[in-house]
Amino acid sequence: MTPRDGNCISLWQDKVAEFTPSLVSSDKRYDVAIVGGGITGITTGLLLQRRGKSCVVFDSYNLCFGTTGGTTAHLNTILDTPYPKMIKDFGKEKSVLVARAVRESLDLVRDHVAKYKIDCGFQEAPGYVFSQNEEETRELERIYDACLQLGVDVQFIDSLPVGISFDKILMAKGQAKFNPVEYVYGLARAFEQSGGVIRQNCRVNNVTGNGDLFLETAQGTFQSGAVIYATHIPPGVNILHLRCIPYRSYAMSVRLRSADYPEGLIYDMKDPYHYYRTQNVDGLNYLIAGGNDHKTAYEKNTENCLIELEEHIRENFDVEQVIHRWSSQFYESVDGLPYIGHLPGHPDNVLVATGYGGNGMTYSHVAARVLTDTIMQVQCPYEEVFRPARIKPVAGFSEFVSHNADVVRQFASKLLGPDELEELDSLSPGEGKVVRFNDEKIALCKDRKGALHAIHSVCKHLGCTVAWNNAEQSWDCPCHGARYSVDGKVLNGPADKDLEMISLSEIVEGET
């Protein structure tokens, strides 16, 4: 089992050991330093290494510790941002580029699996989107028309590979599925064989310089000609934090009573939508289902999200046993397309990839190609579409205003404070809350073994107050999605500093 950024273990992380780098290097100077050991970072490193660049990948923990290890791993060309909306907001020409980029992204995954003989359960599978009422059917018909305009291979069909009621079904060809952790491990081995270096448990604390860049890390200072943030959201403070909204999504792997596991990638049209697929891992089939998305730290009882998802799965499938239940984080851009390229406000040789929404597996390889072309100074047809500094006054404007109004309210709430500190024993195992003590807010929780933990409650990113996530047993920031362990360790950016622990004995002694 490999560690991950939460209390719940995913199907993928349960079935593999932690990655052990095979290439040990004392080098301190590289052409490119990549921060983040998920699918984007490792894929980008491999592409650059194959093009002659010397690369190092840093990860604060271990490969696939974060969202790559918690994805449900759909490789799809039917995106979370519907093509009709994309055409309306960006025009047909740019939408054609997006559709082409994601097709090429899936081709790159196929090529990698074949070239490096990666045993990751990769399998071609059709995708199905189904409607269940007249309004959804009208939207599905608009999606169909937009797909035809953009060259996406779709058709209407009459049957669904699961026993769920439907009104109309759109099938997309050329989709796929795989085990994301085994895939990344395969790429990581190829990356090392080509001379790339992986440094795990090595947090990058600071990047300075203009021209050559200096990275201050947990393992010393390194120098590079360029830095790529493949950390899901860049650390520090940046305009992209105001343009990306953090969400939690929930997933389960279950065993069915029958051997009838659906082969396709299946999506309903609810908001948030549910999604289903199967995967064979170690000789066993699993149904993987997900949904119940919400803004990070905006759901008071995240355990209920898992309970409701399980109820939904049991209503639609003959479940024998729930094997894994987990949640994961993704960031949705305000205009619906990811930000890939130069990180605004930083030197030209600092790049970023973020805002994938629920299509991280697909967009990771789009990002790897765009970032590689940028570093290699090769003209890229997709550079302008995904440029982080783009300004769209129409697309995403209402989402931008809504999200940042919520952030402002979070800042204001710091002045109001919760009730006075309650008795420590009032916390149940697995429960956490923010309390006020001597005019200071404390994030106090009792882990599931009954041990108490106390940390300062103000997020190190921009000073919002964290909220308790009882499903993952973590402290999550409602402003920009930073997450911390019960002992204050950073689990997800954009925060790049831990929260300080507070000695409970000192609190108790101070009151006696």
C-alpha positions as CSV (number, residue, x, y, z in Angstrom):
1,M,0.0,0.0,0.0
2,T,1.3,3.5,-0.8
3,P,0.6,6.6,1.3
4,R,-1.9,9.2,0.1
5,D,-3.3,12.6,1.0
6,G,-6.1,11.5,3.2
7,N,-7.5,8.9,5.6
8,C,-9.3,6.8,3.0
9,I,-7.3,4.5,0.7
10,S,-8.2,4.3,-3.0
11,L,-8.3,1.1,-5.0
12,W,-5.1,2.0,-6.8
13,Q,-3.1,3.0,-3.7
14,D,-4.1,-0.2,-1.9
15,K,-2.7,-2.5,-4.5
16,V,0.8,-1.1,-4.9
17,A,3.9,-0.5,-2.8
18,E,5.4,2.9,-2.5
19,F,7.7,3.8,-5.5
20,T,11.4,3.3,-4.9
21,P,13.7,5.4,-7.1
22,S,16.4,3.3,-8.8
23,L,18.6,6.2,-9.9
24,V,20.5,8.0,-7.2
25,S,22.2,11.3,-8.2
26,S,24.3,13.9,-6.5
27,D,23.6,16.5,-9.3
28,K,22.4,19.9,-8.1
29,R,22.0,21.5,-11.6
30,Y,19.3,20.5,-14.1
31,D,17.8,21.9,-17.3
32,V,14.3,21.5,-15.9
33,A,13.0,21.0,-12.4
34,I,9.5,19.6,-12.1
35,V,7.6,20.1,-8.8
36,G,5.0,17.3,-8.4
37,G,5.2,13.5,-8.9
38,G,1.8,12.9,-10.3
39,I,0.8,12.0,-13.8
40,T,1.5,15.5,-15.2
41,G,4.9,15.8,-13.6
42,I,6.2,12.3,-14.6
43,T,4.8,12.4,-18.1
44,T,6.3,15.9,-18.7
45,G,9.6,14.8,-17.3
46,L,9.7,11.8,-19.6
47,L,8.9,13.8,-22.7
48,L,11.6,16.4,-21.9
49,Q,14.2,13.8,-21.0
50,R,13.6,12.1,-24.3
51,R,14.2,15.4,-26.0
52,G,17.6,15.8,-24.4
53,K,16.8,17.9,-21.3
54,S,18.2,16.8,-18.0
55,C,15.2,16.7,-15.6
56,V,14.5,16.2,-11.9
57,V,11.1,15.6,-10.4
58,F,10.5,16.6,-6.8
59,D,7.6,15.4,-4.6
60,S,6.9,16.4,-1.1
61,Y,5.8,12.8,-0.3
62,N,5.8,10.0,-2.8
63,L,4.7,9.5,-6.4
64,C,0.9,9.4,-6.8
65,F,0.4,10.7,-3.2
66,G,-2.3,13.1,-4.3
67,T,-5.0,13.3,-6.9
68,T,-3.4,10.9,-9.4
69,G,-3.7,8.2,-6.7
70,G,-7.3,9.2,-6.0
71,T,-8.7,9.6,-9.5
72,T,-11.3,7.2,-11.0
73,A,-9.1,7.3,-14.1
74,H,-11.4,7.9,-17.0
75,L,-9.5,8.6,-20.3
76,N,-12.2,10.5,-22.2
77,T,-12.8,13.0,-25.0
78,I,-16.3,13.9,-23.6
79,L,-15.3,16.7,-21.2
80,D,-16.8,18.2,-18.1
81,T,-17.1,21.5,-20.0
82,P,-19.8,20.6,-22.6
83,Y,-18.7,21.3,-26.2
84,P,-21.8,23.5,-26.8
85,K,-20.7,25.8,-24.0
86,M,-17.1,25.7,-25.2
87,I,-18.1,26.7,-28.7
88,K,-20.2,29.6,-27.3
89,D,-17.5,30.9,-25.0
90,F,-14.4,30.3,-27.1
91,G,-15.6,29.9,-30.7
92,K,-15.5,26.9,-33.0
93,E,-11.9,27.3,-34.0
94,K,-10.5,27.1,-30.5
95,S,-12.9,24.3,-29.6
96,V,-11.7,22.3,-32.5
97,L,-8.2,22.6,-31.1
98,V,-9.3,21.4,-27.6
99,A,-11.1,18.4,-29.1
100,R,-8.0,17.6,-31.2
101,A,-5.7,18.1,-28.2
102,V,-7.6,15.6,-26.0
103,R,-7.7,13.0,-28.8
104,E,-3.9,13.3,-29.2
105,S,-3.6,13.0,-25.4
106,L,-5.3,9.6,-25.4
107,D,-3.1,8.6,-28.3
108,L,0.0,9.4,-26.3
109,V,-1.2,7.2,-23.4
110,R,-1.7,4.3,-25.9
111,D,1.8,4.9,-27.3
112,H,3.4,4.9,-23.8
113,V,1.6,1.7,-22.8
114,A,2.8,0.0,-25.9
115,K,6.3,1.5,-26.1
116,Y,7.2,0.9,-22.5
117,K,5.2,-2.3,-22.1
118,I,3.4,-0.9,-19.0
119,D,1.1,-3.5,-17.3
120,C,-1.6,-1.1,-16.1
121,G,-4.8,-2.7,-17.4
122,F,-5.1,-0.2,-20.2
123,Q,-8.2,-1.0,-22.3
124,E,-10.2,0.7,-25.0
125,A,-13.8,1.3,-24.0
126,P,-16.7,3.3,-25.4
127,G,-18.2,6.2,-23.4
128,Y,-21.9,6.6,-22.7
129,V,-23.7,9.7,-21.6
130,F,-27.4,9.2,-20.9
131,S,-30.3,11.5,-20.2
132,Q,-33.3,10.8,-17.9
133,N,-35.7,13.6,-18.6
134,E,-36.7,16.0,-21.4
135,E,-34.3,18.8,-20.3
136,E,-31.4,16.5,-20.2
137,T,-32.3,15.0,-23.6
138,R,-32.3,18.5,-25.2
139,E,-28.9,19.2,-23.7
140,L,-27.6,15.8,-24.9
141,E,-28.8,16.6,-28.4
142,R,-26.9,19.9,-28.3
143,I,-23.8,18.0,-27.2
144,Y,-24.3,15.6,-30.1
145,D,-24.5,18.5,-32.6
146,A,-21.4,20.2,-31.1
147,C,-19.4,17.0,-31.2
148,L,-20.2,16.6,-34.9
149,Q,-19.0,20.2,-35.5
150,L,-15.7,19.4,-33.7
151,G,-15.0,16.0,-35.2
152,V,-15.7,14.0,-32.0
153,D,-16.8,10.5,-33.0
154,V,-20.3,10.1,-31.4
155,Q,-23.6,8.5,-32.2
156,F,-27.0,7.8,-30.5
157,I,-27.6,4.2,-29.5
158,D,-30.5,2.3,-28.0
159,S,-29.1,0.3,-25.1
160,L,-27.0,1.0,-22.0
161,P,-24.6,-1.5,-20.4
162,V,-26.0,-1.0,-17.0
163,G,-29.6,-1.5,-15.7
164,I,-30.3,2.2,-15.1
165,S,-33.4,3.9,-16.7
166,F,-32.7,6.3,-19.5
167,D,-34.4,8.5,-22.1
168,K,-31.6,8.8,-24.6
169,I,-27.9,7.6,-24.9
170,L,-25.0,9.2,-26.6
171,M,-22.0,6.9,-27.3
172,A,-18.5,8.2,-27.8
173,K,-15.9,6.0,-29.4
174,G,-12.2,6.0,-28.7
175,Q,-12.3,6.3,-24.9
176,A,-10.2,4.2,-22.5
177,K,-9.4,3.2,-18.9
178,F,-6.4,2.1,-16.9
179,N,-4.8,1.8,-13.5
180,P,-3.3,5.3,-13.1
181,V,-0.7,4.4,-10.4
182,E,0.7,1.4,-12.3
183,Y,0.8,3.6,-15.4
184,V,2.7,6.4,-13.7
185,Y,5.1,3.9,-12.1
186,G,5.8,2.5,-15.6
187,L,6.5,6.1,-16.9
188,A,8.7,6.8,-13.9
189,R,10.9,3.7,-14.6
190,A,11.2,4.8,-18.2
191,F,12.1,8.4,-17.0
192,E,14.8,7.0,-14.8
193,Q,16.2,4.7,-17.6
194,S,16.5,7.8,-19.8
195,G,18.5,9.6,-17.1
196,G,15.8,11.5,-15.2
197,V,16.0,11.8,-11.4
198,I,13.1,11.4,-8.9
199,R,13.4,12.9,-5.4
200,Q,10.6,11.8,-3.1
201,N,10.0,13.3,0.4
202,C,11.6,16.5,-0.9
203,R,9.4,19.5,-0.6
204,V,10.3,22.6,-2.6
205,N,10.1,25.4,-0.1
206,N,11.0,28.4,-2.3
207,V,12.1,29.2,-5.9
208,T,14.1,32.4,-6.5
209,G,16.1,33.9,-9.4
210,N,15.5,35.4,-12.8
211,G,17.3,33.5,-15.5
212,D,18.8,30.5,-13.7
213,L,16.4,29.5,-10.9
214,F,17.3,28.3,-7.4
215,L,15.1,25.8,-5.6
216,E,15.3,25.6,-1.8
217,T,14.2,22.1,-0.9
218,A,14.1,19.7,2.1
219,Q,17.2,18.1,0.5
220,G,19.2,21.2,-0.2
221,T,19.4,23.9,-2.9
222,F,19.2,23.0,-6.6
223,Q,19.6,25.0,-9.7
224,S,17.6,24.7,-12.9
225,G,17.0,26.5,-16.2
226,A,13.2,26.2,-15.8
227,V,10.7,25.2,-13.2
228,I,7.3,23.5,-13.9
229,Y,4.7,23.4,-11.2
230,A,2.8,20.1,-11.7
231,T,1.3,20.2,-8.2
232,H,-2.3,20.4,-9.2
233,I,-2.4,24.0,-8.1
234,P,0.7,26.2,-7.8
235,P,2.0,27.0,-4.3
236,G,2.3,30.5,-3.0
237,V,0.0,33.4,-4.0
238,N,-1.0,33.8,-7.6
239,I,-3.9,35.1,-9.8
240,L,-4.7,31.5,-10.7
241,H,-5.8,30.8,-7.2
242,L,-8.7,33.3,-7.8
243,R,-9.5,31.5,-11.2
244,C,-9.5,27.9,-9.9
245,I,-12.2,26.5,-7.6
246,P,-11.3,23.5,-5.5
247,Y,-13.7,20.6,-5.3
248,R,-13.9,17.3,-3.6
249,S,-15.3,14.3,-5.4
250,Y,-16.1,10.9,-3.9
251,A,-15.5,7.4,-5.2
252,M,-16.0,3.7,-4.3
253,S,-14.8,0.4,-5.6
254,V,-17.3,-2.5,-5.1
255,R,-17.6,-6.1,-5.9
256,L,-20.9,-7.2,-7.6
257,R,-22.7,-10.5,-6.9
258,S,-22.7,-11.4,-10.6
259,A,-19.9,-11.4,-13.1
260,D,-21.8,-8.7,-15.1
261,Y,-19.4,-5.8,-14.9
262,P,-20.0,-3.0,-17.5
263,E,-17.1,-2.4,-19.9
264,G,-17.8,1.2,-20.8
265,L,-17.3,4.6,-19.2
266,I,-20.8,5.7,-18.2
267,Y,-22.1,9.1,-17.1
268,D,-25.5,10.5,-16.1
269,M,-26.3,14.2,-16.6
270,K,-27.1,15.2,-13.0
271,D,-25.3,18.2,-11.4
272,P,-23.1,16.9,-9.9
273,Y,-23.1,13.9,-12.2
274,H,-22.4,10.2,-11.4
275,Y,-19.9,8.2,-13.3
276,Y,-19.2,4.4,-13.5
277,R,-16.7,2.0,-14.9
278,T,-14.9,-1.3,-14.1
279,Q,-11.3,-2.3,-13.8
280,N,-9.6,-5.6,-13.3
281,V,-6.9,-5.4,-10.7
282,D,-4.8,-8.4,-9.6
283,G,-7.3,-10.7,-11.4
284,L,-10.4,-9.3,-9.8
285,N,-13.1,-7.0,-11.3
286,Y,-14.2,-3.9,-9.5
287,L,-17.0,-1.5,-10.3
288,I,-15.8,2.0,-9.7
289,A,-18.4,4.7,-9.2
290,G,-18.1,8.3,-8.2
291,G,-19.9,11.6,-7.8
292,N,-21.4,13.9,-5.0
293,D,-18.9,16.7,-5.8
294,H,-18.9,19.8,-3.8
295,K,-16.6,22.8,-3.2
296,T,-13.8,21.9,-0.8
297,A,-14.6,22.5,2.9
298,Y,-18.2,23.6,2.0
299,E,-19.8,20.3,3.2
300,K,-20.0,20.1,6.9
301,N,-20.3,16.3,7.0
302,T,-18.3,14.7,4.3
303,E,-18.9,11.3,5.6
304,N,-22.5,11.7,4.5
305,C,-21.3,12.2,0.9
306,L,-19.8,8.7,1.0
307,I,-23.0,7.3,2.6
308,E,-25.2,8.9,-0.1
309,L,-22.9,7.6,-2.9
310,E,-23.1,4.1,-1.5
311,E,-26.9,4.3,-1.4
312,H,-26.9,5.4,-5.0
313,I,-24.7,2.6,-6.1
314,R,-26.7,0.0,-4.2
315,E,-29.9,1.3,-5.8
316,N,-28.5,0.7,-9.3
317,F,-26.2,-2.3,-8.9
318,D,-26.3,-5.7,-7.1
319,V,-23.5,-4.9,-4.7
320,E,-21.9,-7.8,-2.8
321,Q,-19.3,-5.7,-0.9
322,V,-17.9,-2.2,-0.8
323,I,-14.1,-2.6,-0.9
324,H,-12.7,0.9,-1.0
325,R,-14.3,4.4,-0.4
326,W,-12.3,7.6,-0.8
327,S,-12.4,11.2,-2.0
328,S,-10.1,13.3,-4.1
329,Q,-9.5,16.9,-5.0
330,F,-9.6,18.6,-8.3
331,Y,-9.6,22.3,-9.4
332,E,-12.0,23.7,-11.9
333,S,-11.1,26.8,-13.8
334,V,-13.7,29.6,-14.0
335,D,-14.0,29.4,-17.8
336,G,-13.9,25.6,-18.1
337,L,-10.5,25.1,-19.7
338,P,-7.2,24.3,-17.9
339,Y,-4.3,26.8,-17.5
340,I,-1.2,25.4,-19.1
341,G,1.9,27.5,-19.7
342,H,3.7,30.5,-18.2
343,L,2.8,31.1,-14.6
344,P,1.5,34.8,-14.4
345,G,3.6,37.0,-12.2
346,H,6.7,34.9,-12.4
347,P,9.8,34.8,-14.8
348,D,9.2,33.4,-18.2
349,N,10.9,30.1,-17.3
350,V,8.4,29.3,-14.6
351,L,5.5,27.2,-16.0
352,V,2.3,25.6,-14.6
353,A,-0.5,23.2,-15.4
354,T,-3.7,23.5,-13.4
355,G,-7.5,23.7,-13.6
356,Y,-8.2,20.3,-15.2
357,G,-11.7,19.9,-13.6
358,G,-12.7,16.3,-13.6
359,N,-10.6,15.5,-16.7
360,G,-7.2,15.3,-15.1
361,M,-6.1,12.0,-16.8
362,T,-6.8,13.4,-20.2
363,Y,-5.5,17.0,-19.7
364,S,-2.3,15.7,-18.0
365,H,-1.0,14.6,-21.3
366,V,-2.2,17.7,-23.1
367,A,-0.2,19.6,-20.5
368,A,2.8,17.4,-20.9
369,R,2.9,18.2,-24.6
370,V,2.3,21.9,-24.3
371,L,4.9,22.3,-21.5
372,T,7.4,20.3,-23.5
373,D,7.0,22.3,-26.6
374,T,7.3,25.5,-24.5
375,I,10.5,24.4,-22.9
376,M,11.9,23.2,-26.3
377,Q,10.8,26.5,-27.9
378,V,8.8,24.6,-30.5
379,Q,5.6,26.2,-31.8
380,C,2.6,24.6,-30.2
381,P,-0.9,24.8,-31.8
382,Y,-2.5,24.6,-28.3
383,E,-0.4,27.2,-26.5
384,E,-2.8,30.1,-26.9
385,V,-6.0,28.1,-26.1
386,F,-4.6,27.1,-22.7
387,R,-2.5,30.1,-21.9
388,P,-2.8,30.9,-18.1
389,A,-2.8,34.7,-18.7
390,R,-5.9,34.5,-21.0
391,I,-8.7,36.9,-20.2
392,K,-12.2,35.9,-21.1
393,P,-14.7,38.6,-19.8
394,V,-17.7,36.4,-20.7
395,A,-16.7,32.8,-20.1
396,G,-16.5,32.1,-16.4
397,F,-17.3,35.6,-15.2
398,S,-20.2,34.6,-13.0
399,E,-18.2,31.7,-11.6
400,F,-15.3,34.0,-10.9
401,V,-17.5,36.5,-9.0
402,S,-19.3,33.8,-7.1
403,H,-16.2,32.0,-6.0
404,N,-14.3,35.1,-4.9
405,A,-17.3,36.4,-3.1
406,D,-17.2,33.2,-1.0
407,V,-13.5,33.8,-0.4
408,V,-14.2,37.3,0.8
409,R,-16.9,35.9,3.2
410,Q,-14.3,33.5,4.5
411,F,-11.9,36.3,5.3
412,A,-14.7,38.2,7.1
413,S,-15.7,35.2,9.1
414,K,-12.3,35.3,10.8
415,L,-13.5,38.2,12.8
416,L,-16.6,36.5,14.2
417,G,-15.2,33.3,15.7
418,P,-17.0,30.2,17.1
419,D,-18.2,29.6,20.6
420,E,-15.8,29.5,23.5
421,L,-13.6,26.4,23.9
422,E,-15.7,23.4,24.9
423,E,-14.6,20.6,27.1
424,L,-12.0,18.5,25.3
425,D,-14.0,15.3,26.0
426,S,-17.0,16.6,24.0
427,L,-15.2,15.6,20.8
428,S,-16.1,12.2,19.5
429,P,-13.4,10.0,17.8
430,G,-13.0,11.2,14.2
431,E,-14.6,14.7,15.0
432,G,-12.9,18.0,14.6
433,K,-13.9,21.7,15.1
434,V,-12.4,25.1,15.2
435,V,-12.7,26.7,18.7
436,R,-11.7,30.0,20.2
437,F,-9.2,30.0,23.1
438,N,-7.7,33.1,24.6
439,D,-8.7,35.1,21.5
440,E,-7.0,32.6,19.2
441,K,-8.7,30.1,17.0
442,I,-7.5,26.5,17.4
443,A,-8.2,23.6,15.0
444,L,-9.0,20.8,17.5
445,C,-9.7,17.2,16.5
446,K,-9.8,13.7,18.1
447,D,-8.5,11.0,15.8
448,R,-10.3,7.7,15.4
449,K,-8.1,6.1,18.1
450,G,-9.2,8.8,20.6
451,A,-6.0,10.9,20.6
452,L,-6.4,14.7,20.6
453,H,-4.6,17.0,18.1
454,A,-4.5,20.8,18.1
455,I,-3.0,23.1,15.5
456,H,-3.4,26.8,14.5
457,S,-6.4,27.1,12.3
458,V,-5.3,29.9,9.9
459,C,-4.4,28.6,6.5
460,K,-0.8,29.5,5.5
461,H,-1.8,30.4,2.0
462,L,-4.0,33.6,2.4
463,G,-5.2,33.3,6.0
464,C,-8.6,31.7,5.8
465,T,-9.9,29.5,8.6
466,V,-9.7,25.7,7.9
467,A,-12.7,23.4,8.2
468,W,-12.8,19.7,9.3
469,N,-13.2,16.9,6.7
470,N,-14.5,14.0,8.7
471,A,-14.3,11.5,5.8
472,E,-10.6,12.1,5.0
473,Q,-9.7,13.2,8.6
474,S,-8.1,16.4,7.3
475,W,-8.3,20.2,7.7
476,D,-9.4,21.8,4.4
477,C,-9.3,25.4,3.5
478,P,-12.6,26.7,1.9
479,C,-10.8,29.6,0.0
480,H,-8.3,27.9,-2.3
481,G,-8.3,24.2,-1.3
482,A,-5.2,23.8,0.8
483,R,-5.4,20.7,3.0
484,Y,-3.6,19.7,6.2
485,S,-3.2,16.5,8.2
486,V,-4.4,16.4,11.9
487,D,-0.8,17.4,12.8
488,G,-0.7,20.3,10.4
489,K,1.3,18.8,7.6
490,V,0.5,20.2,4.1
491,L,-1.4,17.5,2.1
492,N,-2.5,19.7,-0.8
493,G,-1.3,23.1,-2.1
494,P,-1.4,26.0,-2.7
495,A,-0.1,26.3,0.9
496,D,3.6,25.6,1.1
497,K,4.1,25.7,4.9
498,D,2.7,23.5,7.6
499,L,0.4,24.7,10.3
500,E,2.0,24.8,13.8
501,M,1.0,22.2,16.3
502,I,-0.2,23.4,19.7
503,S,0.7,21.6,23.0
504,L,-2.6,20.6,24.7
505,S,-0.7,20.2,27.9
506,E,0.2,23.9,27.8
507,I,-3.5,24.8,27.2
508,V,-4.7,22.7,30.1
509,E,-1.9,24.0,32.4
510,G,-2.7,27.5,31.5
511,E,-6.2,27.1,32.6
512,T,-5.5,25.5,36.0
